[in-house]
């Protein structure tokens, strides 16, 4: 083996001649001669090393991203130094730098190494989740499209599917609800909700009580109202006026400021609602229930009804 005569050999290395540029940690698990550069890129805290070397491409570099420039051994964590007299760069592993008193505190490198390991575990877990999800969707044809159905339960199941597989019962429920949504849209197509201060009449399809945000405050009822128009249906969500005693399934008329949502033009939010009382129904004949003639608005509506009334 050839005898080293360079300035950076262990026997001639003078610690005070070296300026530390940065410390870094390689990902745990090891690289190989064929993938050292790729392995180095996956590590943590190596951006400073790459930036320093890129800024001085003509300066000699002793060692490599995972090989000590002093002893030649592989390392998992180390530091990049610059030799003041010559300007050379030198990669030094943790052990050599510690033995030659080049650096006293390695706590930062140890923290970086742990973060590197955590990042690799997270990347592996994400890849496995993606593969698991793809395999599950491949085994259940049409499920990917069904999970996009605009339904509260489907959205909840789709969120759970990001981390866990679905049971066969959940898959069947998703397909059932997606079909219902598609059928409803075919029968009652959606239309864009209006904007501004408008008066609308609709049926309450959802009604939930919401507690007050501050202690001692009064709660309120949040209602989703389905509005049917000649061009289709649209939905409005907001606070039901305190004066209203309407329940789910009842029809209400409100005057409110309506603002459509950004992602669903048929879904809108309403605020500052005012309950609009419907006009009283016209009087009806107490016998047949028919409408009254214009000249007689009380009692039986005709001679036949008057006879039956007697």
Secondary structure, DSSP 8 states (H G I E B T S, - for coil): -----STTSTTT--GGGEEEEEEEE--TT---TTTHHHHHHTSBS-HHHHHHHHHTTTS-EESBTTB-TTT--B-SEEEEEEETTT--EEEEEHHHHHHTTS-S--HHHHHHHHHHHHHHHHHHHHHHHHHHHHHHHHHSTTHHHHTTSS-HHHHHHHHHTTTS---HHHHHHHHHHHHHHHHHHHHS-B-----EEEEEEEEEEEEEEE--SSTT---EEEEEEEEEETTEEEEEEEE--TT----TT-EEEEEEEEEE-SS-TTEEEEEEEEE--------B-TTT--B--TT--SS-SSHHHHHHH-
